[in-house]
Amino acid sequence: MCANYLPPRSERLRKYFDVDVPDKTFKPEIFPGYFAPIIRLSDDGSDQVECVPACFGMVPPWADLKLARQTYNARTETVAAKPSYRHAFRKRQFCIIPTDAIFEPNYASGKAVRWKISDAEERPMGVAGIWEWRPNGGMNDRPLISFSMLTINANEHLLMRRFHKPEDEKRMVVILAPEQYETWLHANPENAPDFFQAYPAEQLIAEAAPRSVTRQPDLLSDELAEE
């Protein structure tokens, strides 16, 4: 699972994902309720790949914005059935979430210590996700795009099984190989499970990255109001 990550800077988005970058400044660390860049097929029927700002945490048209605090990760085992996600999944609203690193808690010391997980070759990672659209953001009557990262079981993953509480199921986000980016965006609900594979542990690196400030940030930031 992932509730906090680092988005790539504009130049890395252009270099590794070959997209035009939105004219927006994103926060250096992303939490649920914050805006971040996602890559998707344009919904205007042109089938063009675009990079757009979206809220981390799925907020369907019928939901309160506070739902973003709970819907930032979607389990692949239930994504087709859960009310918050099933419309986006069935409509093939697939996206890629560019990340320079994700953060997970390590309990080896007996208490949670934040660790950073990133690509061993220092490339951005492309996390598989789904996106949703609502006609207004609830605060300003403007359209809102939101997204969730897809996750799989990681009980047997040599790296990711080290994170989260000992008694909890181990989960990890679905990290795509670069050669999968285009096919993932064009996938359908029937072949989407082909992408739900664990990223090789040897292609990831992890290191302790304790927070300098322990106060939890405002998950639903005023960024929603500013959009």
Contacts in CASP RR format, 6 or more apart in sequence:
PFRMAT RR
TARGET T0000
AUTHOR 0000-0000-0000
METHOD contacts of the structure
MODEL  1
MCANYLPPRSERLRKYFDVDVPDKTFKPEIFPGYFAPIIRLSDDGSDQVE
CVPACFGMVPPWADLKLARQTYNARTETVAAKPSYRHAFRKRQFCIIPTD
AIFEPNYASGKAVRWKISDAEERPMGVAGIWEWRPNGGMNDRPLISFSML
TINANEHLLMRRFHKPEDEKRMVVILAPEQYETWLHANPENAPDFFQAYP
AEQLIAEAAPRSVTRQPDLLSDELAEE
1 73 0 8 1.000
1 104 0 8 1.000
1 151 0 8 1.000
1 164 0 8 1.000
1 171 0 8 1.000
1 172 0 8 1.000
1 173 0 8 1.000
2 72 0 8 1.000
2 73 0 8 1.000
2 102 0 8 1.000
2 103 0 8 1.000
2 104 0 8 1.000
2 127 0 8 1.000
2 149 0 8 1.000
2 151 0 8 1.000
2 173 0 8 1.000
3 31 0 8 1.000
3 32 0 8 1.000
3 72 0 8 1.000
3 73 0 8 1.000
3 103 0 8 1.000
4 29 0 8 1.000
4 30 0 8 1.000
4 31 0 8 1.000
4 102 0 8 1.000
4 103 0 8 1.000
4 114 0 8 1.000
5 29 0 8 1.000
5 30 0 8 1.000
5 97 0 8 1.000
5 99 0 8 1.000
5 100 0 8 1.000
5 101 0 8 1.000
5 102 0 8 1.000
5 103 0 8 1.000
6 28 0 8 1.000
6 29 0 8 1.000
6 30 0 8 1.000
6 99 0 8 1.000
6 100 0 8 1.000
6 101 0 8 1.000
6 102 0 8 1.000
7 26 0 8 1.000
7 28 0 8 1.000
7 30 0 8 1.000
7 36 0 8 1.000
7 37 0 8 1.000
7 98 0 8 1.000
7 99 0 8 1.000
7 100 0 8 1.000
8 16 0 8 1.000
8 37 0 8 1.000
8 98 0 8 1.000
8 99 0 8 1.000
8 100 0 8 1.000
8 124 0 8 1.000
10 21 0 8 1.000
12 98 0 8 1.000
12 100 0 8 1.000
12 124 0 8 1.000
13 19 0 8 1.000
13 21 0 8 1.000
13 37 0 8 1.000
13 51 0 8 1.000
13 98 0 8 1.000
13 124 0 8 1.000
14 20 0 8 1.000
14 21 0 8 1.000
16 98 0 8 1.000
16 123 0 8 1.000
16 124 0 8 1.000
16 178 0 8 1.000
17 39 0 8 1.000
17 51 0 8 1.000
17 96 0 8 1.000
17 98 0 8 1.000
17 124 0 8 1.000
17 181 0 8 1.000
19 39 0 8 1.000
19 49 0 8 1.000
19 50 0 8 1.000
19 51 0 8 1.000
20 50 0 8 1.000
20 51 0 8 1.000
21 37 0 8 1.000
21 51 0 8 1.000
22 37 0 8 1.000
22 51 0 8 1.000
22 52 0 8 1.000
22 53 0 8 1.000
24 35 0 8 1.000
24 53 0 8 1.000
26 34 0 8 1.000
26 35 0 8 1.000
26 36 0 8 1.000
26 37 0 8 1.000
26 53 0 8 1.000
27 34 0 8 1.000
27 35 0 8 1.000
27 221 0 8 1.000
27 223 0 8 1.000
30 36 0 8 1.000
30 56 0 8 1.000
31 56 0 8 1.000
31 217 0 8 1.000
31 219 0 8 1.000
31 221 0 8 1.000
32 56 0 8 1.000
32 57 0 8 1.000
32 68 0 8 1.000
32 69 0 8 1.000
32 70 0 8 1.000
32 71 0 8 1.000
32 72 0 8 1.000
32 219 0 8 1.000
32 220 0 8 1.000
33 55 0 8 1.000
33 56 0 8 1.000
33 57 0 8 1.000
33 65 0 8 1.000
33 68 0 8 1.000
33 69 0 8 1.000
33 219 0 8 1.000
33 220 0 8 1.000
33 221 0 8 1.000
33 223 0 8 1.000
33 224 0 8 1.000
34 55 0 8 1.000
34 56 0 8 1.000
34 221 0 8 1.000
34 223 0 8 1.000
35 53 0 8 1.000
35 54 0 8 1.000
35 55 0 8 1.000
35 56 0 8 1.000
35 223 0 8 1.000
35 227 0 8 1.000
36 53 0 8 1.000
36 54 0 8 1.000
36 56 0 8 1.000
36 97 0 8 1.000
37 51 0 8 1.000
37 52 0 8 1.000
37 53 0 8 1.000
37 54 0 8 1.000
37 98 0 8 1.000
38 51 0 8 1.000
38 52 0 8 1.000
38 53 0 8 1.000
38 54 0 8 1.000
38 95 0 8 1.000
38 96 0 8 1.000
38 97 0 8 1.000
38 98 0 8 1.000
38 129 0 8 1.000
38 131 0 8 1.000
38 145 0 8 1.000
38 147 0 8 1.000
39 49 0 8 1.000
39 50 0 8 1.000
39 51 0 8 1.000
39 95 0 8 1.000
39 96 0 8 1.000
39 97 0 8 1.000
39 98 0 8 1.000
39 181 0 8 1.000
39 185 0 8 1.000
40 49 0 8 1.000
40 50 0 8 1.000
40 52 0 8 1.000
40 93 0 8 1.000
40 94 0 8 1.000
40 95 0 8 1.000
40 96 0 8 1.000
40 131 0 8 1.000
40 185 0 8 1.000
41 47 0 8 1.000
41 48 0 8 1.000
41 49 0 8 1.000
41 50 0 8 1.000
41 94 0 8 1.000
41 185 0 8 1.000
41 186 0 8 1.000
42 48 0 8 1.000
42 49 0 8 1.000
42 50 0 8 1.000
43 133 0 8 1.000
49 182 0 8 1.000
49 185 0 8 1.000
52 145 0 8 1.000
53 145 0 8 1.000
53 227 0 8 1.000
54 95 0 8 1.000
54 131 0 8 1.000
54 145 0 8 1.000
54 146 0 8 1.000
54 147 0 8 1.000
55 68 0 8 1.000
55 144 0 8 1.000
55 145 0 8 1.000
55 146 0 8 1.000
55 147 0 8 1.000
55 224 0 8 1.000
56 68 0 8 1.000
56 72 0 8 1.000
56 146 0 8 1.000
56 147 0 8 1.000
57 67 0 8 1.000
57 68 0 8 1.000
57 69 0 8 1.000
57 71 0 8 1.000
57 72 0 8 1.000
57 146 0 8 1.000
57 147 0 8 1.000
57 148 0 8 1.000
58 67 0 8 1.000
58 68 0 8 1.000
58 71 0 8 1.000
58 72 0 8 1.000
58 74 0 8 1.000
58 84 0 8 1.000
58 85 0 8 1.000
58 88 0 8 1.000
58 130 0 8 1.000
58 132 0 8 1.000
58 146 0 8 1.000
58 147 0 8 1.000
58 148 0 8 1.000
59 65 0 8 1.000
59 67 0 8 1.000
59 68 0 8 1.000
59 71 0 8 1.000
59 132 0 8 1.000
59 134 0 8 1.000
59 137 0 8 1.000
59 144 0 8 1.000
59 146 0 8 1.000
60 67 0 8 1.000
60 83 0 8 1.000
60 84 0 8 1.000
60 87 0 8 1.000
60 132 0 8 1.000
60 134 0 8 1.000
61 132 0 8 1.000
61 133 0 8 1.000
61 134 0 8 1.000
61 135 0 8 1.000
63 84 0 8 1.000
65 137 0 8 1.000
65 138 0 8 1.000
65 139 0 8 1.000
65 220 0 8 1.000
65 224 0 8 1.000
66 220 0 8 1.000
67 84 0 8 1.000
68 146 0 8 1.000
68 219 0 8 1.000
68 220 0 8 1.000
69 219 0 8 1.000
69 220 0 8 1.000
71 84 0 8 1.000
71 85 0 8 1.000
71 146 0 8 1.000
71 148 0 8 1.000
72 148 0 8 1.000
72 149 0 8 1.000
73 148 0 8 1.000
73 149 0 8 1.000
73 150 0 8 1.000
73 151 0 8 1.000
73 171 0 8 1.000
73 173 0 8 1.000
74 82 0 8 1.000
74 84 0 8 1.000
74 85 0 8 1.000
74 129 0 8 1.000
74 130 0 8 1.000
74 148 0 8 1.000
74 149 0 8 1.000
74 150 0 8 1.000
74 151 0 8 1.000
75 82 0 8 1.000
75 150 0 8 1.000
75 151 0 8 1.000
75 171 0 8 1.000
76 150 0 8 1.000
76 151 0 8 1.000
76 152 0 8 1.000
76 174 0 8 1.000
76 193 0 8 1.000
76 196 0 8 1.000
77 153 0 8 1.000
78 85 0 8 1.000
79 85 0 8 1.000
79 86 0 8 1.000
79 89 0 8 1.000
79 130 0 8 1.000
79 150 0 8 1.000
80 86 0 8 1.000
80 89 0 8 1.000
80 90 0 8 1.000
80 189 0 8 1.000
84 148 0 8 1.000
85 130 0 8 1.000
85 148 0 8 1.000
87 132 0 8 1.000
88 130 0 8 1.000
88 131 0 8 1.000
88 132 0 8 1.000
89 130 0 8 1.000
89 189 0 8 1.000
89 192 0 8 1.000
90 189 0 8 1.000
92 187 0 8 1.000
92 188 0 8 1.000
92 189 0 8 1.000
93 130 0 8 1.000
93 131 0 8 1.000
93 132 0 8 1.000
93 133 0 8 1.000
94 128 0 8 1.000
94 129 0 8 1.000
94 130 0 8 1.000
94 131 0 8 1.000
94 184 0 8 1.000
94 185 0 8 1.000
94 187 0 8 1.000
94 192 0 8 1.000
95 128 0 8 1.000
95 129 0 8 1.000
95 130 0 8 1.000
95 131 0 8 1.000
95 147 0 8 1.000
95 185 0 8 1.000
96 126 0 8 1.000
96 127 0 8 1.000
96 128 0 8 1.000
96 129 0 8 1.000
96 176 0 8 1.000
96 181 0 8 1.000
96 184 0 8 1.000
96 185 0 8 1.000
97 126 0 8 1.000
97 127 0 8 1.000
97 128 0 8 1.000
97 129 0 8 1.000
97 147 0 8 1.000
97 149 0 8 1.000
98 124 0 8 1.000
98 125 0 8 1.000
98 126 0 8 1.000
98 127 0 8 1.000
99 124 0 8 1.000
99 125 0 8 1.000
99 126 0 8 1.000
99 127 0 8 1.000
100 118 0 8 1.000
100 124 0 8 1.000
100 125 0 8 1.000
101 116 0 8 1.000
101 117 0 8 1.000
101 118 0 8 1.000
101 125 0 8 1.000
102 116 0 8 1.000
102 117 0 8 1.000
102 118 0 8 1.000
102 125 0 8 1.000
102 127 0 8 1.000
102 173 0 8 1.000
103 114 0 8 1.000
103 115 0 8 1.000
103 116 0 8 1.000
103 117 0 8 1.000
103 209 0 8 1.000
104 114 0 8 1.000
104 115 0 8 1.000
104 117 0 8 1.000
104 160 0 8 1.000
104 163 0 8 1.000
104 164 0 8 1.000
105 112 0 8 1.000
105 113 0 8 1.000
105 114 0 8 1.000
105 115 0 8 1.000
105 163 0 8 1.000
105 164 0 8 1.000
105 165 0 8 1.000
106 112 0 8 1.000
106 113 0 8 1.000
106 114 0 8 1.000
106 115 0 8 1.000
106 162 0 8 1.000
106 163 0 8 1.000
106 208 0 8 1.000
107 113 0 8 1.000
107 163 0 8 1.000
107 164 0 8 1.000
107 165 0 8 1.000
107 166 0 8 1.000
108 162 0 8 1.000
113 208 0 8 1.000
113 210 0 8 1.000
114 208 0 8 1.000
114 209 0 8 1.000
114 210 0 8 1.000
114 211 0 8 1.000
115 163 0 8 1.000
115 206 0 8 1.000
115 207 0 8 1.000
115 208 0 8 1.000
115 209 0 8 1.000
116 206 0 8 1.000
116 207 0 8 1.000
116 208 0 8 1.000
116 209 0 8 1.000
117 159 0 8 1.000
117 160 0 8 1.000
117 204 0 8 1.000
117 205 0 8 1.000
117 206 0 8 1.000
118 125 0 8 1.000
118 204 0 8 1.000
118 205 0 8 1.000
118 206 0 8 1.000
119 125 0 8 1.000
119 203 0 8 1.000
119 204 0 8 1.000
119 205 0 8 1.000
120 202 0 8 1.000
120 203 0 8 1.000
120 204 0 8 1.000
120 205 0 8 1.000
121 203 0 8 1.000
123 178 0 8 1.000
125 175 0 8 1.000
125 199 0 8 1.000
126 175 0 8 1.000
126 176 0 8 1.000
126 181 0 8 1.000
127 149 0 8 1.000
127 150 0 8 1.000
127 173 0 8 1.000
127 174 0 8 1.000
127 175 0 8 1.000
127 176 0 8 1.000
128 149 0 8 1.000
128 150 0 8 1.000
128 173 0 8 1.000
128 174 0 8 1.000
128 175 0 8 1.000
128 176 0 8 1.000
128 184 0 8 1.000
128 195 0 8 1.000
128 196 0 8 1.000
129 147 0 8 1.000
129 148 0 8 1.000
129 149 0 8 1.000
129 150 0 8 1.000
129 174 0 8 1.000
130 147 0 8 1.000
130 148 0 8 1.000
130 150 0 8 1.000
131 145 0 8 1.000
131 146 0 8 1.000
131 147 0 8 1.000
132 145 0 8 1.000
132 146 0 8 1.000
132 147 0 8 1.000
133 143 0 8 1.000
133 144 0 8 1.000
133 145 0 8 1.000
134 143 0 8 1.000
134 144 0 8 1.000
134 146 0 8 1.000
135 143 0 8 1.000
136 142 0 8 1.000
136 143 0 8 1.000
136 144 0 8 1.000
137 143 0 8 1.000
137 144 0 8 1.000
137 224 0 8 1.000
137 227 0 8 1.000
138 144 0 8 1.000
138 224 0 8 1.000
139 224 0 8 1.000
139 225 0 8 1.000
140 225 0 8 1.000
140 227 0 8 1.000
142 227 0 8 1.000
144 224 0 8 1.000
144 227 0 8 1.000
149 173 0 8 1.000
149 174 0 8 1.000
150 173 0 8 1.000
150 174 0 8 1.000
150 196 0 8 1.000
151 171 0 8 1.000
151 172 0 8 1.000
151 173 0 8 1.000
151 174 0 8 1.000
152 171 0 8 1.000
152 172 0 8 1.000
152 174 0 8 1.000
152 196 0 8 1.000
152 197 0 8 1.000
152 198 0 8 1.000
153 169 0 8 1.000
153 170 0 8 1.000
153 171 0 8 1.000
154 160 0 8 1.000
154 161 0 8 1.000
154 170 0 8 1.000
154 171 0 8 1.000
154 172 0 8 1.000
154 198 0 8 1.000
155 161 0 8 1.000
155 169 0 8 1.000
155 170 0 8 1.000
156 198 0 8 1.000
157 170 0 8 1.000
157 172 0 8 1.000
157 198 0 8 1.000
157 201 0 8 1.000
158 201 0 8 1.000
159 201 0 8 1.000
159 204 0 8 1.000
159 206 0 8 1.000
160 170 0 8 1.000
160 171 0 8 1.000
160 172 0 8 1.000
160 198 0 8 1.000
160 201 0 8 1.000
161 170 0 8 1.000
162 206 0 8 1.000
163 170 0 8 1.000
164 170 0 8 1.000
164 171 0 8 1.000
172 198 0 8 1.000
172 199 0 8 1.000
174 195 0 8 1.000
174 196 0 8 1.000
174 197 0 8 1.000
174 199 0 8 1.000
175 199 0 8 1.000
176 184 0 8 1.000
176 195 0 8 1.000
177 199 0 8 1.000
180 195 0 8 1.000
184 195 0 8 1.000
187 194 0 8 1.000
187 195 0 8 1.000
END
